Amino acid sequence: MHDFLFRGSLAEVDPDVAALIRYEHERQIRKLILIPSESYAPAAVREALGSVFQNIYAEGYPHERTRTQTEAELLDYEDQLGFYRRYSDQRYYKGVEYADIVEALARRRCAEAFATPEIPPERIFVNVQPLSGAPANNAVYEALLQPGDTVMGMSLVHGGHLTHGSPVNRSGKHYRIVWYTVDPRTELLDYDQIRELARQHRPKMIIAGYTSYPWAPDWKRFREIADEVGAYLLADIAHTAGMVIAGAYPNPLGYAHVVTFTTHKTIMGPRGACILTTDPDLAKKIDRAVFPGEQGGPHVNVFAALAVAFKLARTEAFRELQHQIVRNAQAMARRLAERGLRIPYGGTNTHLLLVDCKSVRGPDGTPLMGDPAARVLDLAGIVVNRNTIPGDTGAGAASGIRLGTPWITQRGFREPEVEVLADIIADVLWACKPHRYYVGRDLVYRTKVEFDVLEEAKLRVAELAARAGVDVDLPKSGYPHYWFITDRLPAAEGKAVLEIRGDRAAEFLDAALTQRAVGLKIGEGAPTFVLEADGRIMSPAYVIRDGPDAFRLVIPEERAGRVAAWLRDLSDGYVRFDEDIWAKLPGPLRVRELPAEDPRAASARSQARFPKDLADPAAVAPHKPFFVGYRAVDQAYRDRLPSLPVFSYSEPEGAPLQRTSLYELHRELGAKMIPFAGWEMPVWYTSVSEEHRAVRTAAGLFDVSHMGVLEISGPGARAFLERVTTNDVMALRVGESQYTYLLDPDGHVLDDLIIYALAPDRYMLVVNAANNDRDWAWLNAVARGEVQIDRDRPWAMLTDEVVLRDLRDRRWGDDCRVDLALQGPQALKILQSLADGSVRDQLAALQRGQVMRAEIRGFDLIISRTGYTGERIGYELFVHPDRAPALFELLLDAGKPFGLKPCGLGARDSTRTEAGLPLYGHELAGPFDLTPGDAGFASFVKLYKPFFIGRKAYMAREAKRTMEIVRFRIVEKGVRLPKLGDAVVDRRGRVIGYVTSCAMDTEGLLTGMAWIERSHQAEGTPIGIVVGSGSLPERPKVGDRLTVPIPAEVVSRFMSR
């Protein structure tokens, strides 16, 4: 008979998955895992878990008689199979005779493991079907409570679990949750406070048992409190069940109405969970809540693995293991405290402890937080998890790490090894340099660590791990899985060759080496140096460019291990390479060694010429704006490099007003024309308020063709833009855009702009009309290396190979572009009404910030889903200037059924003001010389870039900044419009800042922005505005007292759409 059974081992059937499993197994051996909720399941458990029991369904439960049968009775196959054949069972499926036995066996062994002299196993009702701890707890909620009932549990921040009432979990959504916490002074449970809370709120259920509180609860006190208010007591011992079995942790049976726990933590079994109770009525409710209430078919293979795990849990070796786990945790807590790290909660008597990472502070006082601490320790080979500690505001701002000793104790660690490991942890944490910056609108915490400390820690961890017990022998995998500074790389002729690849490889090496990498042509090579963080020579080298994103680096054999580790660590982004700890090099990259016999290695070795010292001009590019170790190189070259002149620009005087190609059309449409930024532009067609409402309810069409449209292209375009603008241009993919800034070397804002990535080496920039000529002059001067870009290094220049074009210049023919803006909720439908099927689909798929090229009704367009009105649906259409009037008319005609109106600059200003978007001259630069940080847009300034023009000066201003832009609203109608510079006062009349913009919003109220002290920025804060004070001969100063302000209120920073 021909069958369809897939035979063969995993390695034969799927070598990729087999390799992946092998790598994971190796990780568990090579690293030291301190996750308290993890352990190493014995091979016998894993074998049972992979058994053929996984093939079957078994919805329902074994016969009730098996609950009281002994193990010998359960394994009496003649009796069990005879009974099954005659009476069957309660399950929906047949073919479950052995499933019945294995589930009953797991239940019995569990009951025997938890039995006490007062509570024999026959009185313990066990359910082994929950798939994990959360379904187990959910089943208890289902069995004992009704939606809306009050539940009391420990705050997640203080040590509770997600299923104990977290608002993001269904327990917190379906039930009324009351939190108890630790005493803020002692950081211990205050049972009197818990009792008072219970008496006040009368919960239906109280939960005790924790995921990060390191002390055993007093079950007797909890039961007394529960009885006093008529509540059920649920003991969640997910973490500590193995210790309970071994007598290393108090047993809640006899106190708790229900006990839940997982089986893959200290029990060291398969992933699963159990529910125990001594109440037969509750047992029936719980069984029904698990199946069919919470789950369908159980995982029968897990029953088999559970049976094995519970058998092991009753051995003397298991008992000693659990007690050693506690001793190890206590030893670790003591040693870390001796090393100066604060241990929250004052210690431990369980398997886990916590470390307050805020013990470590950066140069500016920034604390080390849990997430960066855990990341760095993982790089060193120590696996922990970030965790909240008392005082934290939530899981997203965890300032602690949680450490547990189950896994390392299984591997043989005792107090001496634990103390060595604690010293490694302390060494790594104390070598961290914490800092913070904005990503989006969130302030994120990061850290750098000393390279040699990290690499030494990796070696010390590897030595400890090699001495620890394992149950399998695996070959050591090299890069990218594991590497060490002491590795001997493949070499010949005394030279080793590294291959560096990645889409940021050129920029990475440009910063990591003394020679230019961005400027190397394919096939070209150059001598260079790799420098230490302090500028000492780590190694001479020779770099060869093989492609846009591929390089080879030749290094002396004796330096190869250190250089490879250095470059890989730089790629990871955590090692300190400069006094400036905010910076990191572009990455990640592939940094792999080439076999000595590889022809590419041989050719690189033959081509390589190592420089002798930093005085070799062929090996050092001292003009580069940044490279690792540049400070030391500057000392050698400072006197030899002439300073470049400071950029200067003067606006031409008496220049006539310019007109866009749509000028005559605006006149025909009845627009009121005004001078603006050197152009004659429409301010409105009907009224600002009507056009504003059209944008918010239908759509508005704006002529913004006065704005500058520039193009930067060439092999060095990305690198050039990365260093002249503040945002991360390397993060842009083709077809995407980003908002960014041009700063001068003193950190002043030259302009804000949008960059569009049209091709890998071609970018389009849209700049403000008022700044276009100056921006053009600045960018050209920088590109030619004619002006200073760094006041501290006045000889520094950019030498990237770029071509700049002003696309409004008619000499560029068909490539010319100007901008029209179609904004509002109906904008997509209007565009789609003019497009064919494929373009309609492309428009519908276009996400915010994305850009595409398309032809619509014969118009060659670049279309971006961007705009400056605050509308979620908005497009900018880049068209040839000669065709802009016809496109404007076509859109107006197509948009009539949708309510489209032509809109002037008045509505553009009012909509962007209502939305909270900054305008150059108001919220940026202007009379107060405001920066992106002042404007509330610090997230668009990527301080992790090692260099962009104005970075140092900007950071210095940010460190001292005390004011920021807020949005405000004036509820009173009929008042005068506040103008730029009008004073803002607090309720006592003290000046706290100044108005920067104000306009009528959609609701007919005055909404504006003001630059005010941070202490008054909370939403809802009452403020006053002294209208007209900005035009006084002497502007009021912050701290002055003024009278009779117009009342206003701070509102959300940005409009919600």
N, C-alpha and C positions, 0 to 999 in steps of 0.2 A: 504494500500500500504506500502510495506517495503521500507524505505528510508535509505540513507547513510549519514544523517546529524549527525555530531559529537556533541552531546549535552553535557552539563555540564560546570561548571565554570572552569576557568584556574586552580584553586587549585585542582579541581577534575581530570581534564584531564592531567595536567602536574604540579604536585606539586613542581618539581625541578625548573622549570622556574618561577613559582609563588613565590617561596622562594627567587630566585635570584632578582626578581623585588622588593620584599619587602626589601631585604638587600640594594639595591640601593636607594630605597626611604628613608630608614633609614639613609643612608650616607648623603643624601641631607638635612636631618633634624638635625642629630647629629653634622655635621661639619658646619663651616662657609665658604661659597664659595665666593671667590673673583676673579673668572675668569671673566674678563670684557665682554667676548663674550657669557656668559651663563646667564640664568635667569630661573625663576620657572614658567612654563606655568600653568595658572589656571586650576582647575579641569574641568571647562566647556570646555576649549580648548581641553584638553586631551580626554574628552568624545566625542567631535565632531571628533577628529582625529581617534578614534577607531570605528567610525560609519560604517555602511554598504556601505557607499560611496567608501570605499577602495576596494570593490569587482568588480568594473566595469572599463572598458576602455572608454576613451573619446578623442581619437586623433583628433586634430583640435581645433576649437574655437567656442564659442557661436555666434549667429547671430550678425552682426554689429550694429543693432538697439539698442541692450542692452547697448551699451557704454554710451548712453546719457539718459537712463531711470533712473528715481529716484528709491529709494528703494521700495516705495509703488507700483510703476508700475512693478517692477521686481517680487514682491510678489503677484501680481494679477494673481492667478493661472488660472482663466477662460481665461484671455487674453493670458497668456504665453503658456498654453497648446493648446488653439485653434490655435494660430499662428504656433506652432510647428507641429501640425497634418496637417495643410494645406501646410506649406512651408518647413517643416523640418529644417535642418541647414547645416553647412559646415563640420560637423564631418564625419569621416569614419565609425563610429559605430552608430547604432541606439540604442534605449533604453537609451537616454541621455537627456531626457527632463528635469529631475531634476538636472542633472549635469550642464546643461546650466544655470539654475537658480542660483545654488550655486556658480558657477564660476563668473557669472555676478554680483552677490551680493557681493562677495569678492572684485571684481574690483571696484565696485561703492563705497563701504565703504572705500576702500583704497584711492580712489580719493578724497572723502569728507574729509578724515583725513588730507590729504596733501594740500588741497585747500587753497588759500589765497584770500584776497579781490580782488587782481588783476587777479588771475587765478582761475576761478570757476572749479568745478569738471568735468563739461562737456568738458573742454579743456585739461584734463589730460588723456592721454592714458596709460592704466595699463596692464601689462602682469603679471599674478600671477602663471605662470606655471613652472618657473625655480625651479629645485629641491633644489638648495642651491645657495650660493653666487658665487662660482666658475663657475658653468654653466651659471649663469646670466651674469657674466662678459665676459665669453667666447662667449656668444651669441652677446654681443655688439661688440666685436672684429669682429665677423663674419659678422655682419650687416654693419659696418661702414668702415672696412679696408680690404686691400688685404695683403696676406703674404709678408713680407719684408718691409711693411710700418713702419715709425718711430713713436714710442709711447714714451711719456715722463711721467714718474711716479716717486713716491718717493722711494728711496732706501729701500729695505726690512730691512736693518740694522737700518735705522733711523726711521722706523715706517710705511713703505708701506706694501702692501699685496703680497702674493705669486703670485696672478694673475695680478699684476701690472708690470710684466716683469721679475720675478725671472728666472734665467737661467735654473733651474730645472723644471719649469712649462712650459706648452706649449706656454704661452704668450711670454716667453723669448726665446723660440726656433723658433717661427714662425715670430717674428717681431723684428725690430731693436729697442732696448730699450736705452733710454737716462735717466739717473738717475738725479733727483735733491735731494739735501740733506738739512740738517739744517746748519745754520751758526755755525762753530765749537766753536766760542766764546760764543755766546748767546744761542745756541741750539734751535733757533727758525727759522721758515721759513724766508728766505731772498727773498722777491718777486722780487727785482731787479736782483738777480742772476738767479732766475727762468726765468725771462723775457729774460735775455741775452742768456741763454741756448736755450730757445725756438727760439729766432731770429737766433741763430747759426745753429740749427739742423732742424728747420721747421717741427715739428712733425705733423702727421695727426690727432693725438688725444693726449690730455693732461688729466691725471687722477689726481683728488684731492679727498681726503678722506683716512683715515688711520686706522691702527689697533693698533698702540701704540703711535702715536704722540698725546699728550693730550690737544692740543689747537684747537679750531675751526678754519677752514680756512676762508680766506676772499674770498667769492665766486665772488664778484664783480671784485676784482683784477685778479683772475684766468680767468674770462670770457674776460676781456680786453686783457690779454696776448694771449688767444686762438684766439680772433678775429684778433689780430695784425698779427698772422702767419697763419691764415686760418685753424685753427685746431678745431676739435670737443672738447668739454669739457665734460668729464664723471665724475660725482660726485658719488663716492662710499661711501655711508653712512651706510654701513652694521652695524656698531656699534651704530650709533647715531640716527637711524630713529625714535625711540620712543621719543627721546628728541626733534627732529624736530617737530613731531606732537604736542608735549606739549608746544612748544615755548621756550624750554630750550636750543636750539641749532639753529643756523641760517638755514633757509630753502633754499636749492639750486635751487628749482624750479624758473624759470624765469632767471636764470643764466646758468645753465648746460643744454646742449643739451639732455643729458640722465642722469637719476638718477637710481642707483641700490642699493638695500639693502636686507639684510636678515631679516627674520621675527621672529627669535628665540633668538635675543639678547635683546635690550631694548624694542622692541615691545612685547616681552614675549608671542609670539605665537608659532605655530608649526615650525618644521624645514622646511624652504622653502625660497623663495626669490621673489622679485618683480623688474620689470623694468618700469620706468616711463619716459614719454617724453610728451612734448606739441606740437611736430611736427608730423602731421598725416603721412607724407611720411616716416619719420624715424620709426614711429610706425609699419607700414607695413613691413619694412625691419626687424625690431626686431622680430615681430611675426614669420616671416618665418625663422629667424635664430634660434629661440627657437624650433619651430616645423615646418618643419621636420629637420631643420639643426642640432640642438644640441641634442634633446630628442625625444623619441617616446611618448607613452601614458603618460599623466600627472597623478599626484596623486590626485584624486578627493576628497578624504577624507581630504587632506590638504586644499583644497578650503573651506570646511566647517569650519575647525578650524581657517583658516584665517579670515573668515567672523566674527566669534565670537571675535577673537583678535582685529580686527579693530573696532568692536562695543565698546569693553572695552576701546580702546585707545582714544575714544572721550569723556570719562567721566571726571568729575572734579577730582576724585580720581587718575586717571592715570596722569593727568596734575601735581598734587601735588607730586606724586611719582617721576616723572622725574626731577622736580626741586630739590627734596630732594636728589636724586641720586647725582646731581652735588655738592650740599652743603656737602654731606658726603665725596665725593672724595676730596674736598678741605680741609675739616677738617682732613682727614687722612694724606694728604700730609703735612699739617702744623705740625701735631703732630710728625710724623716720622722725619721731619727735625729738630724739637726741640730736638729729641732724638739723634741727631748727624748723621743720615743717609742722604746721599746726594740724592736729588730728581732731576733726570735728567729733562731737559727742563724747570726747574725752577718752576714747579707747574702744575696746571691743571685748565681748565674751562669746563671739560667734565666729563664723568663717570669713567675715569681711571687715574692712575698715575703709575709711575715707581720708583723703588728703585735701586740705584747703590750699589750692594752687595759688591763691592770693598772697600766700606767704612770700612768693617771688614777685618782685616788682621791676618794671623797666626803668630806664633812665628818667622818664618823665612821670613816673609813678603809676603807669599803666599796669594793672595786675595780670599775672598769668592766669588764664582761664582753663577750664577743664578740657575743652576740645583741642586747642593747640598742644596742651601738655600730653594728652593721649596720643595725638598724631606723632609727636617727636619720640615718645617712648616706644611706639610701634616701630618706628624706623630703627630704634636701637635693639629691637627684638623682644620688647616687653609689651604684652597686650593687656590693656586696661580699657575701661570705658569712662567717658565723662559722666558726671553726676551732679545733681543739685545738692546743696548743703544748706542748713539753716541760714537765712539771710538772703538767699537767692530769690529772684522774682519769678522765675519760671525755668522750664527745661531748656529754653532757647538761650538762657544766660547762665548755664551751669558753671560754677567756679570751682568745682571739686572733681576729683577722680575717685573711682571706686575700685578697690583692690580686694581680691579674694584668693584664698590659699588652697581650695580643693584640688585643682589640677596639679599644681607643683608638689603638693603633698603626696598625691598618687604616684608621682614620679620619684619620690624618695627624699624630698627636701625635709630637713629638720631645722632646728633653730640656727645652727651655724651657717647653713647655706642661705637661709632666709635673711640673715643679717647682711651677708655679702650682697644679696640681691637688693635689699633696701638701700645699701650704700650706692649701688649703681643708679637706682632710681633718684636718690637725692642728688648725686653728682650731675645727672642729666638735667634735672629740674633747676638746680641752682646755676647751671650754665645757660639757661634760657634768657633771652632778652625780649620781653613782651612789648607789643605795640598794638595800635589799632588804627583803623581807617574805615571809610565808608565803602560799602558795596551796595549799589542801589540806594535805598533810603535807610539801610540798616548799618549800624556801627558794628563792625566785626573785629574780633580779637585774633591776633596772630602772634607768632614768636619766631625768633631766630635762636639757633643754638651754636655753640662753638664746634667747629669741624672736628678738631682732635678729640674733644670730649665725646662727641657722638660716635666717632669711629672706634675709640678705645672702649666705649660702653658696648658696642656691637661685639667686639672681641671677648670681653668679659662675660657677656651673656652667652655667647657661643660656647665658651669653655664650661660654663655652668650647665648648659643644656646638654653638652656632650657627656657630662658625668652623670646626668639624670637617667632614670630608668626609661626604657622603651620596650615595646613588645614586637617590634619589627625593625629590620635593618634595611634602610633605603639609601641608595647612592646620593651623594650630595649634588644638588643642582647648582649651577653657577648663575651668572647674569642671564636674564633680568630677575631671577628669583632671589639669589643670595650672592653677596660679594663682600669682600673685606679689604681693608687698606693693605693688608699683608699678602694679598694674592700675587702670585707670579704669573704675569701675562705671557702668552705665547710670543716668542721673540726669536730673532736671528740677527747675526751680525751686531749684536748688542742693541738692537732697536725693536721696539714694539709698535704696533699700529692699531689705532682706534678708529672705528667708523662712527661718525656722528650724523644722525639723520633726524629729520622732523621738519614740519612746516615753519618752524621758527629757528632752525639751526643756524642760519646766517646771522641773525640778530643775537642769538645766544653766544656764538663764538666771537662775534664782534665785541661783546662785553667781557668774555672770559679770557681773551687773549690780548696781547699787546699790539698785535698787528690787526689791520682791517680785514674782516672776513666778508662783510657785505659788498665791498668793492671788488673782491676777487672775481675774475671771469672764470667760466667753466674750463677746467684743465690747467688753470694757473695755480702756482704754489708760492709760498713765502715763508721765510724763517720767522719765528715768533717766540714768545715766552709765555709760560703759565706762571702767574704770580700768586703768592700766598695773600691772605687778607691784609696783612701788614705791608705788603709790597716786596717782601723778600722773594727771590727767585725760587719757585718750586721746581721748575724744570725748563730747559730749553726745548723747543719743539719745531716742527715744520708742518704747516697746514696746507692742504690741497683741496681745491673745490672740484667736486665731481658732477654736480648738478645744482639746480636751484635750491634743493633742500638736502644736499648730501656732501659730506666732507670726510677727508681722512686726516688724522693727526698722528704724526710720527714722533715718538718720544724715546729717550734712553731707557733701556730695559730696567735699570735699577730704580728709575723714578716712576715706572709705569703704574704700579699698584696704587700709589698715592694720587697720581694725576687722574686715573680712571675713577677712583672713589670720589675725588673732589668734583669732577665734572658731573658725575651721577648725582651727588648730593646737591650741587647747584641746580641741576635740572629738577630735583624734587622740591627745591625752594625753601628749605628750612635752615641751611647753614648760614652763619654770618660771614660775609665776604668784604665788609666795609664798616666804617664807623656808623654809617647810615643804616640802621637796622630795618627801616621800612622797605628798602629796596629788595627786589628779587629779580633774577635773570629770567628772560623768556623761557618758556618750556611748556610741557615736558618734551624731552628728547630721547632718542635711542643712542646710548653710548656703549657700543659693544666692541670687544677685541676681535681682530681678524686673526685667523690661524696663520702661523708663520709661513706655511706653505701656500697660502692663498696668493694667486698671481697679483692681486691688487696690493697685498702687503709687500710683496717683493718689489713691485714697481715704485711704491711709495718710499721704501727704504733706499732704493737706488737714487731717487730724486732728492731725498732729504739732505739739507745742510743746516746744522745746528748753529745758532749764533753763540757768541762767547759771553757777551755782557750787554747791559742795557744801553750802552753807548752806541751799539750797532744800529744805525738809522734804518737799515733794511728790515729790522725785526721789531721796531717800535714805531707806532703812529701816535706821537704825543699830541697831535691836534684832535684826536678823537674826543668827543665830549664826555665819554665815560668808558672805563674798563677797570676790571678788578686790579687793585694795586696802583692805581694812577697817581695816588698822592706821593708815593716814593719816586715814581718816574718824573713827576713834576719837579722834584728837587734837583734832578740831574739836568733837566731841560729848561727850567724856568728862565735862566738868563740868556738862553739862545733863541727864544721864541718871541717875536715882536707882538705887541698887543694890537688887536684889531680896533678900528674906530667904533664909537657908539652910534647906533642907528639914529638918524634924524629924518624927520619928514615935515614939510610945511604944506598945508592946503593952498592951492592956487587961489589968489584973490581976484574977485570980479568976474569969475567964470559965469557964463550965462546958464540959466536953468536948462536942464536936459529934459527931453520928452521921450517916453517910450513909444513903441510902434503902435500902441493902442490909443494915443492921445486924441486923435480925431474921433474915434469911436466913443470915447468917454464924453466928449462934447456933445455928440449926437444923442447920447443917452441921458443928457441933462445933468451930468456930474458937476459938483462944485469942485474946482481945481484949486490947489494950494501949493506953495513951495514946500518941499520936504526932502532933506538930505541932498540938496542940489538938483532935485527933479521937480517937475510940475505934475502932481499926482492928484487923483480924485480922493476927496475926504469923505464924501457921501453922494448918493444919487437921489435918495428920498429923505431919509433921516438915519442917524446912527442907530437909534433904538429899533427902528423897523428892520434895518439890515442885520443888527445884532440878533433879533428874534428869529429872522430867517435862518441864520446859521445854526441856531439852537434847535429849531423845529423842522426845518426843511433842508436848505442848503444855500450857501453863498459862494459867489465867484469873485475872486480878487485878482487884480492885476498887481503882481509883485515882480514884474519884469525889470524893475529898477535895481533889484538885488543883484549882487555880483555872482556870477557862475564861473568858477575857475576849474581848470583841469590840471592834475599832476600825474604824470605817467613816467614810465621807465623802470629799469630793473631795481633802482633804489627808491622807488616811490613810497613803498610801505615803510621802510626804515626812516625816510625823511619825515613823513607825516607822524610817525611814532614819536619823533623827537621835537617836532615843532608844535604839536598839539598835546592836550592834557589827557585825553581818553586813550583807551587801549586799541589802537588801530589794528594790531595783530589779531584781535578777537573778531574783527569783521570778516565775514565771508562774502564772496561775490554775491551781489543781490541784496546786501544789507546796508543799513546806514547807521550813523551814530551822531549824537549831539556832543559837541566838544568846544574847547576854547583855544585861542591863541593868546599866550602871555608874552610879555617882554622879559628880559633877564631880571628885572626888578620885581617881577610877580604881578605887574599891572595888567589888566585885561585889555588886549588890543581888539578882540572881537569874540563873539560867540558865533558858531557856525555848525552846519551839518556836513558830514562827509559821507559820500555814497561810493560804495565799492562796485565799480562797473566791470572790472576784470582784475585778475591777480596783480597786474602792474598798472592799473589805470583807475584813478579816483576823481570824482567830481565834488567840488566844494561849493556850497552856497553861503555867501557872506553878506553882511549888512550893507545896504546901499551907501550909507554914510561913511563906511570904513573901507569900501572896496579898493579905492586907489592906494590907501596906505597899506592895506593887507597885501596888495599886489607888489608894492615896492618892498615891503618887509620880506615876503617869501622869496622874492627874487634875490634880494641882498643876502639872505641866509643861504640860499642854494648856491650862490657863487662864492661863499666864504668871505664876504666883504665886511661883515659887521660882527660885533661881539654877541655871543649867545650865552656867556657865563661870565659874570663879573669877577668871580674868584679865579677863573682861568681864561683871561681875556684873549688868549691865542687860540682857544678851542673853536673848531668850525665843523660844519657838516660838509662832507665831500661825496654825498650820494649822487649817483647818476640819475638825474631827473630832467624832465621837460615840463615847463609850465606854460599854460595857455589860458588866456582870458576868452572864454567862449562867447562873450557878447561882442567880441571883435569880429567884424564881418569878413576879415581876411581868412578866417577858418572855414568859410564856405558852408557846406552842408552840416558841418560839426557844430555850428553855432547853436547856442541854446539860451532861452530866457524862461522865466518861471511864471506859471499861472497856478493859483491855488483854488481848488474846489473843496469846500469844507461843509460838513453837516451830515445829519443822519440819512439823507436821501442821496448823498454823493455817489455811492456805489451804483444805485439803480440808474442814475443819470448817465454815468459812464457806460454801464452795460447796455443801455438803450441804443448806444451808438456803435457798439462793438459786435463782431461776429462771434460765433459759438465758442471757438477756442480761446479767444481773448476774453470773452465774458467769464469763462471758467478760470482763467488765470487771474483776472481781477478779483473774483470771489475768493480765490485761495491766497491772495496777497495779504500777508500779516503786517501788523503795525511795524513801521521801520524798514520794510522790505521795498525793493525797487526792481522794476522790470522794463523791458523795452518792447514796444508794440506799435503796430500801425492801426490807426482808427480813422476810418473815412478818408484815407489818403494822407493823414498826418503821421509823420514819423515822430514818435513820442518816447521819452523816458518818463515813466510813471512811478512815483514813489508814494507809499502810504504814510505820508508825513504831513505836518502842518503846524501852525502856531496859534490855534484858536482854542485848544483844549478838547476838541471833538475827537471821539474815538474813530469815527469814520471821516477821513479827510485825505485828499490826494493833492500832490503837486505835480504839475504836468510841464515837462521841459520840452519846448518846441522851438523851432527856428524863429527868430524874431520877425522875419517877414511874414510868417504864417500865423503869428500870434493873434492878430485881430480876427482873422477868419475862424480860428478855433474858439475864440471868446464868443463870437456870434453863434457858432454852431452849438456850443454848450448852453448858451442862454435859451436858444430855441428849443433844444431837446429838454431843457430843465423846466420849462414853463408848467407842464402838467404836474411836476413834483414840487412846485413852489419856489424854484430857484430865483434868487435875486442877485444883481450885480452889487458888490459891496465895496465901499471905500476904506481908506486907512483908518477912519474913525471906528468902524466896527471891528477892524482887525485889532486895534488897540484895546477896545472895550472887552472883546472876547478873551484876548490873552490876559488882560488884567483880572477879569473874573476867574479865569482858570488858574491864576497864580504863576504865570510864566514870566520870566524876567525879560526886560528890554534893555538893550545897550544904551547907556546914558542915564538910565533910571535905576534899575536893580543891579546893573553891572557898570563898573567904571563910574562915569558921571561925577557930580560934585562931591560925592562921598568916597570916590575911588573904591567902589565895592568889588569884591572878588566873588568867584563862584561859591566859596564858603559862606560869605555874607548873604548871598542870594538863596541859600538853602540847597545848592546844587553841588556840594562837595563830592558827591558820589561820581561826578563826571570828571573828577581830577584824580587820576590813578597814581597815588603816591607810591605804589609798589613798583612803578617803573623806575629804574635806576637813574634815568635822566629824561627830562623834557625841559625846554627853555622856560625859565622862571620857577622851576621846582623848589629850589632852596629858599628863595625869597617868599614864595607862597607858603611853604611850610612854616617859616618863621612868623609870618603874619597869622597863620591859623593857630599857632601855639598861644598867641596873645589875644585872639579875638574874643570879644564878650557880647557882640550884637549879631543879630540875624534878621532876615526879612520874614515878616508874618503877613498873612492876609487878614484884613479887617472888614467889618461891615457897619455902616451907619444906618440904624433903623429909622431914625427921624427923617421925614421927607421935607423937601422945600429948603434944605440948607445949602449953603455955598459949596461948590466943588473944591475939595482940598487939592492943593497943587504940590508939585515936587518941592521939597524943602520945608513944608509946613511942619511945625513942631508937634510931636506926640507926647502927651503927659499922662502920668498915672492919676489915680483918684485924688491924690493930694496936690496935684498941680505941678509936680516935678517933671521936668523934661526927661523923657526916656528914649527919645529917638525922633525920626523924621519920616514923613510921607515920601514915598518914591513914585507912586502912581495911584490914580483913582478914576473910576468911570462908573456909569450906570450899568447895573447888571440886568439879567433877564427878568427879574421880578420888579424892576424899577427902583431898586435901592442902590445906594452908593457903596460899591465894594472897591477896595484898594489894597495896596501893599505898603508896608512901612518897615523901616530898618530900626529895630528897637532892641533894648537890653534883653538878654536871654531869660532873665528872671520874670519877664512879663509875657512870655510867649505861649503859655498854656491856653488851649482852646477855652473860650468862655471868659477870659480875663477882660475886665472893663478897662477901657482906655479913653482918653480924650484927644481931640485934634483941634489945634488952634489955627483955624483957617486964616490965611493971609500972613502968618508969621514968617513964612519962607521968603517973602519979598521985603522984609524989613531991612534997613541999612546994615544991621548986624544980626545975623542969624542967632537965635537962642542956642545956648550950649547945653549939653547934657548935664543935668543937675540943677539948672535954673528952674524957678517957679513961675508959672503963668496962670492966668485966670480965664474963666468963661470958655472952656473948650466945648466942642461939639462931642456929645457922648458917642462912643463906638464900642465894638466888642471884637476881640480876636476870634477868628473862625478857623476852620481846618486849613492847613497850609495850601492844599490844592482843591479845586472844584471836583466834586464827585459826579461822574457821568455814567 
